[in-house]
Amino acid sequence: MKKAIYVKKTIEYIENSLQDQLSLENIARFAGFSKFHYHRIFQKELGVTVSEYI
């Protein structure tokens, strides 16, 4: 599966969970990656970090 698909699914997760306490660790776990690896994937795909996006 392409990494962009993982990012799209986690963006939906983030958008639906803005009222919750979001962390990179929780988001990466949802996507099935370590937080370090997911941070790199997200930033490469969107050009911003997860926390900047949130």
Beta strands, then each sheet from edge to edge (+ up, - down):
end
